[in-house]
Amino acid sequence: MLTTGAQNVVWKDISAGYEEVLRRDPGDERARNEYARWAFRCGQWKIAKEAFAGLNPPDYEVFGGRQRFEQNREIVNRRAGSLKP
């Protein structure tokens, strides 16, 4: 995991790039999976939860395998659920 400050800086750049790619090609499932992974890595829990929910089907390779994907999704759901609206 990145430090909180690094997470915010990295997320700003990464999200802008992936959001542009997905705006131009909403069917790019690889980019959608990578976006979800980066949201997780950058601690963007609400965004990651939405992104993980939109993966149909998930590309387990992007996450390092099915087990890692499931672990990451569990962490996302737990952390996103603990945030106050």
Biopython code that builds the backbone (N, CA, C, O; Angstrom):
import numpy as np
from Bio.PDB.StructureBuilder import StructureBuilder

atoms = [
    (1, "MET", "N", (0.833, -1.187, 0.000)),
    (1, "MET", "CA", (0.000, 0.000, 0.000)),
    (1, "MET", "C", (0.878, 1.251, 0.000)),
    (1, "MET", "O", (1.991, 1.256, 0.526)),
    (2, "LEU", "N", (0.360, 2.268, -0.584)),
    (2, "LEU", "CA", (1.033, 3.554, -0.616)),
    (2, "LEU", "C", (0.662, 4.361, 0.622)),
    (2, "LEU", "O", (-0.369, 4.100, 1.241)),
    (3, "THR", "N", (1.491, 5.339, 0.991)),
    (3, "THR", "CA", (1.120, 6.228, 2.084)),
    (3, "THR", "C", (-0.071, 7.070, 1.646)),
    (3, "THR", "O", (-0.333, 7.200, 0.450)),
    (4, "THR", "N", (-0.784, 7.634, 2.593)),
    (4, "THR", "CA", (-1.994, 8.389, 2.279)),
    (4, "THR", "C", (-1.715, 9.539, 1.310)),
    (4, "THR", "O", (-2.456, 9.731, 0.347)),
    (5, "GLY", "N", (-0.661, 10.293, 1.559)),
    (5, "GLY", "CA", (-0.327, 11.407, 0.669)),
    (5, "GLY", "C", (-0.013, 10.933, -0.737)),
    (5, "GLY", "O", (-0.474, 11.521, -1.716)),
    (6, "ALA", "N", (0.772, 9.870, -0.835)),
    (6, "ALA", "CA", (1.112, 9.316, -2.143)),
    (6, "ALA", "C", (-0.124, 8.756, -2.819)),
    (6, "ALA", "O", (-0.279, 8.886, -4.034)),
    (7, "GLN", "N", (-1.009, 8.133, -2.046)),
    (7, "GLN", "CA", (-2.244, 7.592, -2.606)),
    (7, "GLN", "C", (-3.041, 8.680, -3.311)),
    (7, "GLN", "O", (-3.527, 8.480, -4.424)),
    (8, "ASN", "N", (-3.172, 9.818, -2.669)),
    (8, "ASN", "CA", (-3.974, 10.902, -3.238)),
    (8, "ASN", "C", (-3.355, 11.467, -4.506)),
    (8, "ASN", "O", (-4.061, 11.739, -5.477)),
    (9, "VAL", "N", (-2.046, 11.643, -4.501)),
    (9, "VAL", "CA", (-1.355, 12.172, -5.679)),
    (9, "VAL", "C", (-1.439, 11.176, -6.827)),
    (9, "VAL", "O", (-1.779, 11.540, -7.953)),
    (10, "VAL", "N", (-1.131, 9.930, -6.537)),
    (10, "VAL", "CA", (-1.159, 8.893, -7.559)),
    (10, "VAL", "C", (-2.578, 8.715, -8.088)),
    (10, "VAL", "O", (-2.785, 8.616, -9.297)),
    (11, "TRP", "N", (-3.554, 8.673, -7.183)),
    (11, "TRP", "CA", (-4.937, 8.456, -7.608)),
    (11, "TRP", "C", (-5.420, 9.554, -8.547)),
    (11, "TRP", "O", (-6.117, 9.275, -9.522)),
    (12, "LYS", "N", (-5.058, 10.783, -8.261)),
    (12, "LYS", "CA", (-5.492, 11.903, -9.104)),
    (12, "LYS", "C", (-5.049, 11.680, -10.548)),
    (12, "LYS", "O", (-5.839, 11.856, -11.476)),
    (13, "ASP", "N", (-3.805, 11.297, -10.737)),
    (13, "ASP", "CA", (-3.284, 11.073, -12.085)),
    (13, "ASP", "C", (-3.862, 9.816, -12.725)),
    (13, "ASP", "O", (-4.285, 9.833, -13.881)),
    (14, "ILE", "N", (-3.876, 8.732, -11.963)),
    (14, "ILE", "CA", (-4.347, 7.460, -12.505)),
    (14, "ILE", "C", (-5.829, 7.530, -12.858)),
    (14, "ILE", "O", (-6.239, 7.094, -13.933)),
    (15, "SER", "N", (-6.626, 8.079, -11.952)),
    (15, "SER", "CA", (-8.067, 8.121, -12.211)),
    (15, "SER", "C", (-8.379, 8.967, -13.442)),
    (15, "SER", "O", (-9.260, 8.618, -14.227)),
    (16, "ALA", "N", (-7.666, 10.068, -13.612)),
    (16, "ALA", "CA", (-7.910, 10.920, -14.787)),
    (16, "ALA", "C", (-7.647, 10.140, -16.074)),
    (16, "ALA", "O", (-8.418, 10.226, -17.029)),
    (17, "GLY", "N", (-6.569, 9.392, -16.090)),
    (17, "GLY", "CA", (-6.229, 8.613, -17.283)),
    (17, "GLY", "C", (-7.245, 7.521, -17.575)),
    (17, "GLY", "O", (-7.732, 7.395, -18.699)),
    (18, "TYR", "N", (-7.562, 6.731, -16.553)),
    (18, "TYR", "CA", (-8.505, 5.629, -16.763)),
    (18, "TYR", "C", (-9.918, 6.127, -17.058)),
    (18, "TYR", "O", (-10.627, 5.530, -17.868)),
    (19, "GLU", "N", (-10.325, 7.199, -16.420)),
    (19, "GLU", "CA", (-11.656, 7.735, -16.687)),
    (19, "GLU", "C", (-11.769, 8.214, -18.141)),
    (19, "GLU", "O", (-12.820, 8.069, -18.765)),
    (20, "GLU", "N", (-10.699, 8.776, -18.666)),
    (20, "GLU", "CA", (-10.694, 9.196, -20.071)),
    (20, "GLU", "C", (-10.760, 7.977, -20.993)),
    (20, "GLU", "O", (-11.520, 7.972, -21.961)),
    (21, "VAL", "N", (-9.975, 6.955, -20.699)),
    (21, "VAL", "CA", (-9.998, 5.728, -21.511)),
    (21, "VAL", "C", (-11.399, 5.126, -21.496)),
    (21, "VAL", "O", (-11.921, 4.745, -22.543)),
    (22, "LEU", "N", (-12.007, 5.037, -20.321)),
    (22, "LEU", "CA", (-13.333, 4.422, -20.199)),
    (22, "LEU", "C", (-14.432, 5.308, -20.798)),
    (22, "LEU", "O", (-15.462, 4.805, -21.245)),
    (23, "ARG", "N", (-14.211, 6.604, -20.804)),
    (23, "ARG", "CA", (-15.171, 7.496, -21.463)),
    (23, "ARG", "C", (-15.156, 7.243, -22.971)),
    (23, "ARG", "O", (-16.203, 7.209, -23.618)),
    (24, "ARG", "N", (-13.956, 7.066, -23.515)),
    (24, "ARG", "CA", (-13.819, 6.844, -24.957)),
    (24, "ARG", "C", (-14.233, 5.426, -25.363)),
    (24, "ARG", "O", (-14.775, 5.213, -26.447)),
    (25, "ASP", "N", (-13.970, 4.464, -24.478)),
    (25, "ASP", "CA", (-14.282, 3.063, -24.793)),
    (25, "ASP", "C", (-14.852, 2.382, -23.549)),
    (25, "ASP", "O", (-14.126, 1.693, -22.834)),
    (26, "PRO", "N", (-16.146, 2.571, -23.288)),
    (26, "PRO", "CA", (-16.769, 1.999, -22.095)),
    (26, "PRO", "C", (-16.697, 0.474, -22.039)),
    (26, "PRO", "O", (-16.873, -0.111, -20.971)),
    (27, "GLY", "N", (-16.445, -0.167, -23.160)),
    (27, "GLY", "CA", (-16.359, -1.620, -23.193)),
    (27, "GLY", "C", (-14.969, -2.170, -22.930)),
    (27, "GLY", "O", (-14.764, -3.380, -23.023)),
    (28, "ASP", "N", (-14.012, -1.317, -22.604)),
    (28, "ASP", "CA", (-12.641, -1.769, -22.350)),
    (28, "ASP", "C", (-12.585, -2.416, -20.960)),
    (28, "ASP", "O", (-12.314, -1.753, -19.959)),
    (29, "GLU", "N", (-12.843, -3.709, -20.928)),
    (29, "GLU", "CA", (-12.920, -4.425, -19.643)),
    (29, "GLU", "C", (-11.572, -4.495, -18.937)),
    (29, "GLU", "O", (-11.525, -4.470, -17.707)),
    (30, "ARG", "N", (-10.494, -4.582, -19.672)),
    (30, "ARG", "CA", (-9.161, -4.606, -19.051)),
    (30, "ARG", "C", (-8.928, -3.298, -18.290)),
    (30, "ARG", "O", (-8.483, -3.318, -17.143)),
    (31, "ALA", "N", (-9.227, -2.174, -18.923)),
    (31, "ALA", "CA", (-9.057, -0.874, -18.273)),
    (31, "ALA", "C", (-9.976, -0.763, -17.055)),
    (31, "ALA", "O", (-9.575, -0.213, -16.029)),
    (32, "ARG", "N", (-11.188, -1.274, -17.158)),
    (32, "ARG", "CA", (-12.134, -1.237, -16.034)),
    (32, "ARG", "C", (-11.585, -2.023, -14.838)),
    (32, "ARG", "O", (-11.707, -1.584, -13.695)),
    (33, "ASN", "N", (-10.985, -3.175, -15.104)),
    (33, "ASN", "CA", (-10.380, -3.979, -14.042)),
    (33, "ASN", "C", (-9.163, -3.284, -13.442)),
    (33, "ASN", "O", (-8.980, -3.292, -12.225)),
    (34, "GLU", "N", (-8.340, -2.691, -14.281)),
    (34, "GLU", "CA", (-7.164, -1.970, -13.791)),
    (34, "GLU", "C", (-7.576, -0.756, -12.955)),
    (34, "GLU", "O", (-6.939, -0.449, -11.947)),
    (35, "TYR", "N", (-8.632, -0.075, -13.368)),
    (35, "TYR", "CA", (-9.156, 1.066, -12.609)),
    (35, "TYR", "C", (-9.580, 0.610, -11.205)),
    (35, "TYR", "O", (-9.274, 1.272, -10.213)),
    (36, "ALA", "N", (-10.276, -0.509, -11.135)),
    (36, "ALA", "CA", (-10.696, -1.047, -9.834)),
    (36, "ALA", "C", (-9.479, -1.398, -8.974)),
    (36, "ALA", "O", (-9.454, -1.106, -7.779)),
    (37, "ARG", "N", (-8.483, -2.020, -9.581)),
    (37, "ARG", "CA", (-7.270, -2.382, -8.845)),
    (37, "ARG", "C", (-6.564, -1.138, -8.301)),
    (37, "ARG", "O", (-6.134, -1.123, -7.148)),
    (38, "TRP", "N", (-6.445, -0.104, -9.124)),
    (38, "TRP", "CA", (-5.784, 1.115, -8.665)),
    (38, "TRP", "C", (-6.595, 1.839, -7.600)),
    (38, "TRP", "O", (-6.023, 2.412, -6.673)),
    (39, "ALA", "N", (-7.897, 1.821, -7.719)),
    (39, "ALA", "CA", (-8.726, 2.428, -6.666)),
    (39, "ALA", "C", (-8.455, 1.718, -5.342)),
    (39, "ALA", "O", (-8.347, 2.363, -4.299)),
    (40, "PHE", "N", (-8.346, 0.398, -5.383)),
    (40, "PHE", "CA", (-8.002, -0.383, -4.188)),
    (40, "PHE", "C", (-6.626, 0.011, -3.669)),
    (40, "PHE", "O", (-6.475, 0.318, -2.486)),
    (41, "ARG", "N", (-5.635, 0.006, -4.529)),
    (41, "ARG", "CA", (-4.247, 0.283, -4.113)),
    (41, "ARG", "C", (-4.088, 1.694, -3.553)),
    (41, "ARG", "O", (-3.218, 1.943, -2.718)),
    (42, "CYS", "N", (-4.931, 2.612, -4.017)),
    (42, "CYS", "CA", (-4.840, 4.000, -3.560)),
    (42, "CYS", "C", (-5.798, 4.308, -2.416)),
    (42, "CYS", "O", (-5.916, 5.460, -1.999)),
    (43, "GLY", "N", (-6.481, 3.290, -1.906)),
    (43, "GLY", "CA", (-7.343, 3.495, -0.746)),
    (43, "GLY", "C", (-8.603, 4.290, -1.030)),
    (43, "GLY", "O", (-9.153, 4.922, -0.128)),
    (44, "GLN", "N", (-9.060, 4.268, -2.252)),
    (44, "GLN", "CA", (-10.288, 4.977, -2.640)),
    (44, "GLN", "C", (-11.453, 3.997, -2.480)),
    (44, "GLN", "O", (-11.973, 3.472, -3.464)),
    (45, "TRP", "N", (-11.851, 3.760, -1.238)),
    (45, "TRP", "CA", (-12.726, 2.642, -0.902)),
    (45, "TRP", "C", (-14.112, 2.711, -1.542)),
    (45, "TRP", "O", (-14.595, 1.701, -2.054)),
    (46, "LYS", "N", (-14.752, 3.857, -1.527)),
    (46, "LYS", "CA", (-16.089, 3.963, -2.148)),
    (46, "LYS", "C", (-16.003, 3.764, -3.657)),
    (46, "LYS", "O", (-16.826, 3.063, -4.246)),
    (47, "ILE", "N", (-15.022, 4.371, -4.266)),
    (47, "ILE", "CA", (-14.837, 4.230, -5.713)),
    (47, "ILE", "C", (-14.487, 2.788, -6.050)),
    (47, "ILE", "O", (-15.001, 2.226, -7.017)),
    (48, "ALA", "N", (-13.610, 2.193, -5.246)),
    (48, "ALA", "CA", (-13.216, 0.802, -5.482)),
    (48, "ALA", "C", (-14.416, -0.128, -5.355)),
    (48, "ALA", "O", (-14.560, -1.064, -6.142)),
    (49, "LYS", "N", (-15.274, 0.119, -4.378)),
    (49, "LYS", "CA", (-16.450, -0.737, -4.199)),
    (49, "LYS", "C", (-17.341, -0.683, -5.437)),
    (49, "LYS", "O", (-17.805, -1.718, -5.916)),
    (50, "GLU", "N", (-17.577, 0.504, -5.949)),
    (50, "GLU", "CA", (-18.386, 0.650, -7.161)),
    (50, "GLU", "C", (-17.694, -0.014, -8.352)),
    (50, "GLU", "O", (-18.334, -0.688, -9.160)),
    (51, "ALA", "N", (-16.393, 0.183, -8.448)),
    (51, "ALA", "CA", (-15.645, -0.379, -9.574)),
    (51, "ALA", "C", (-15.637, -1.908, -9.518)),
    (51, "ALA", "O", (-15.831, -2.566, -10.540)),
    (52, "PHE", "N", (-15.415, -2.473, -8.332)),
    (52, "PHE", "CA", (-15.422, -3.931, -8.194)),
    (52, "PHE", "C", (-16.800, -4.486, -8.555)),
    (52, "PHE", "O", (-16.898, -5.519, -9.217)),
    (53, "ALA", "N", (-17.847, -3.817, -8.130)),
    (53, "ALA", "CA", (-19.209, -4.278, -8.409)),
    (53, "ALA", "C", (-19.505, -4.273, -9.910)),
    (53, "ALA", "O", (-20.335, -5.050, -10.381)),
    (54, "GLY", "N", (-18.837, -3.408, -10.655)),
    (54, "GLY", "CA", (-19.070, -3.300, -12.085)),
    (54, "GLY", "C", (-18.263, -4.265, -12.937)),
    (54, "GLY", "O", (-18.388, -4.257, -14.161)),
    (55, "LEU", "N", (-17.441, -5.092, -12.315)),
    (55, "LEU", "CA", (-16.624, -6.039, -13.074)),
    (55, "LEU", "C", (-17.428, -7.296, -13.356)),
    (55, "LEU", "O", (-17.742, -8.075, -12.456)),
    (56, "ASN", "N", (-17.750, -7.472, -14.623)),
    (56, "ASN", "CA", (-18.583, -8.621, -14.979)),
    (56, "ASN", "C", (-18.148, -9.174, -16.333)),
    (56, "ASN", "O", (-18.583, -8.680, -17.373)),
    (57, "PRO", "N", (-17.308, -10.177, -16.327)),
    (57, "PRO", "CA", (-16.690, -10.846, -15.181)),
    (57, "PRO", "C", (-15.376, -10.162, -14.829)),
    (57, "PRO", "O", (-14.816, -9.431, -15.647)),
    (58, "PRO", "N", (-14.878, -10.396, -13.610)),
    (58, "PRO", "CA", (-13.572, -9.848, -13.255)),
    (58, "PRO", "C", (-12.463, -10.533, -14.052)),
    (58, "PRO", "O", (-12.557, -11.713, -14.393)),
    (59, "ASP", "N", (-11.418, -9.772, -14.339)),
    (59, "ASP", "CA", (-10.227, -10.322, -14.982)),
    (59, "ASP", "C", (-9.235, -10.618, -13.861)),
    (59, "ASP", "O", (-8.471, -9.747, -13.445)),
    (60, "TYR", "N", (-9.258, -11.849, -13.384)),
    (60, "TYR", "CA", (-8.454, -12.224, -12.221)),
    (60, "TYR", "C", (-6.967, -11.986, -12.434)),
    (60, "TYR", "O", (-6.239, -11.722, -11.477)),
    (61, "GLU", "N", (-6.511, -12.077, -13.672)),
    (61, "GLU", "CA", (-5.095, -11.866, -13.973)),
    (61, "GLU", "C", (-4.642, -10.472, -13.532)),
    (61, "GLU", "O", (-3.531, -10.313, -13.027)),
    (62, "VAL", "N", (-5.492, -9.473, -13.720)),
    (62, "VAL", "CA", (-5.163, -8.093, -13.349)),
    (62, "VAL", "C", (-4.863, -7.996, -11.847)),
    (62, "VAL", "O", (-4.033, -7.190, -11.426)),
    (63, "PHE", "N", (-5.536, -8.814, -11.055)),
    (63, "PHE", "CA", (-5.405, -8.756, -9.598)),
    (63, "PHE", "C", (-4.400, -9.754, -9.044)),
    (63, "PHE", "O", (-4.173, -9.787, -7.834)),
    (64, "GLY", "N", (-3.791, -10.572, -9.907)),
    (64, "GLY", "CA", (-2.845, -11.560, -9.441)),
    (64, "GLY", "C", (-3.497, -12.891, -9.090)),
    (64, "GLY", "O", (-2.947, -13.669, -8.310)),
    (65, "GLY", "N", (-4.651, -13.150, -9.657)),
    (65, "GLY", "CA", (-5.346, -14.412, -9.439)),
    (65, "GLY", "C", (-6.674, -14.216, -8.724)),
    (65, "GLY", "O", (-6.958, -13.162, -8.156)),
    (66, "ARG", "N", (-7.473, -15.271, -8.777)),
    (66, "ARG", "CA", (-8.811, -15.201, -8.186)),
    (66, "ARG", "C", (-8.771, -14.990, -6.672)),
    (66, "ARG", "O", (-9.555, -14.214, -6.126)),
    (67, "GLN", "N", (-7.865, -15.678, -6.009)),
    (67, "GLN", "CA", (-7.777, -15.555, -4.550)),
    (67, "GLN", "C", (-7.446, -14.120, -4.144)),
    (67, "GLN", "O", (-8.056, -13.575, -3.224)),
    (68, "ARG", "N", (-6.493, -13.519, -4.821)),
    (68, "ARG", "CA", (-6.124, -12.131, -4.510)),
    (68, "ARG", "C", (-7.288, -11.191, -4.807)),
    (68, "ARG", "O", (-7.546, -10.265, -4.039)),
    (69, "PHE", "N", (-8.000, -11.424, -5.927)),
    (69, "PHE", "CA", (-9.173, -10.611, -6.246)),
    (69, "PHE", "C", (-10.197, -10.678, -5.112)),
    (69, "PHE", "O", (-10.698, -9.649, -4.660)),
    (70, "GLU", "N", (-10.504, -11.891, -4.659)),
    (70, "GLU", "CA", (-11.501, -12.067, -3.603)),
    (70, "GLU", "C", (-11.049, -11.398, -2.305)),
    (70, "GLU", "O", (-11.861, -10.795, -1.604)),
    (71, "GLN", "N", (-9.768, -11.500, -1.985)),
    (71, "GLN", "CA", (-9.231, -10.848, -0.780)),
    (71, "GLN", "C", (-9.377, -9.328, -0.900)),
    (71, "GLN", "O", (-9.815, -8.661, 0.037)),
    (72, "ASN", "N", (-9.007, -8.796, -2.059)),
    (72, "ASN", "CA", (-9.100, -7.352, -2.270)),
    (72, "ASN", "C", (-10.547, -6.880, -2.184)),
    (72, "ASN", "O", (-10.833, -5.855, -1.566)),
    (73, "ARG", "N", (-11.451, -7.624, -2.798)),
    (73, "ARG", "CA", (-12.873, -7.247, -2.764)),
    (73, "ARG", "C", (-13.407, -7.266, -1.337)),
    (73, "ARG", "O", (-14.193, -6.398, -0.957)),
    (74, "GLU", "N", (-12.992, -8.236, -0.558)),
    (74, "GLU", "CA", (-13.423, -8.306, 0.840)),
    (74, "GLU", "C", (-12.932, -7.088, 1.623)),
    (74, "GLU", "O", (-13.680, -6.503, 2.405)),
    (75, "ILE", "N", (-11.686, -6.717, 1.410)),
    (75, "ILE", "CA", (-11.119, -5.534, 2.080)),
    (75, "ILE", "C", (-11.884, -4.282, 1.657)),
    (75, "ILE", "O", (-12.238, -3.454, 2.496)),
    (76, "VAL", "N", (-12.136, -4.147, 0.366)),
    (76, "VAL", "CA", (-12.870, -2.984, -0.152)),
    (76, "VAL", "C", (-14.244, -2.893, 0.487)),
    (76, "VAL", "O", (-14.640, -1.830, 0.964)),
    (77, "ASN", "N", (-14.970, -3.995, 0.501)),
    (77, "ASN", "CA", (-16.321, -3.985, 1.071)),
    (77, "ASN", "C", (-16.304, -3.637, 2.553)),
    (77, "ASN", "O", (-17.170, -2.904, 3.031)),
    (78, "ARG", "N", (-15.334, -4.152, 3.273)),
    (78, "ARG", "CA", (-15.232, -3.864, 4.706)),
    (78, "ARG", "C", (-14.887, -2.390, 4.943)),
    (78, "ARG", "O", (-15.500, -1.729, 5.782)),
    (79, "ARG", "N", (-13.927, -1.898, 4.217)),
    (79, "ARG", "CA", (-13.499, -0.505, 4.440)),
    (79, "ARG", "C", (-14.499, 0.504, 3.906)),
    (79, "ARG", "O", (-14.720, 1.543, 4.528)),
    (80, "ALA", "N", (-15.100, 0.217, 2.777)),
    (80, "ALA", "CA", (-16.110, 1.132, 2.234)),
    (80, "ALA", "C", (-17.339, 1.148, 3.147)),
    (80, "ALA", "O", (-17.987, 2.183, 3.304)),
    (81, "GLY", "N", (-17.650, 0.019, 3.736)),
    (81, "GLY", "CA", (-18.794, -0.074, 4.628)),
    (81, "GLY", "C", (-18.599, 0.669, 5.940)),
    (81, "GLY", "O", (-19.569, 1.036, 6.602)),
    (82, "SER", "N", (-17.339, 0.891, 6.317)),
    (82, "SER", "CA", (-17.065, 1.578, 7.582)),
    (82, "SER", "C", (-17.023, 3.095, 7.425)),
    (82, "SER", "O", (-16.891, 3.814, 8.416)),
    (83, "LEU", "N", (-17.133, 3.590, 6.189)),
    (83, "LEU", "CA", (-17.101, 5.032, 5.966)),
    (83, "LEU", "C", (-18.458, 5.639, 6.239)),
    (83, "LEU", "O", (-19.495, 5.040, 5.953)),
    (84, "LYS", "N", (-18.436, 6.829, 6.794)),
    (84, "LYS", "CA", (-19.697, 7.534, 7.057)),
    (84, "LYS", "C", (-20.111, 8.267, 5.792)),
    (84, "LYS", "O", (-19.261, 8.794, 5.075)),
    (85, "PRO", "N", (-21.422, 8.306, 5.509)),
    (85, "PRO", "CA", (-21.893, 9.007, 4.297)),
    (85, "PRO", "C", (-21.615, 10.491, 4.338)),
    (85, "PRO", "O", (-21.952, 11.209, 3.396)),
]
sb = StructureBuilder()
sb.init_structure("model")
sb.init_model(0)
sb.init_chain("A")
sb.init_seg("    ")
for serial, (resi, resn, name, xyz) in enumerate(atoms, 1):
    if name == "N":
        sb.init_residue(resn, " ", resi, " ")
    sb.init_atom(name, np.array(xyz, "f"), 0.0, 1.0, " ", f" {name:<3s}", serial, name[0])
structure = sb.get_structure()
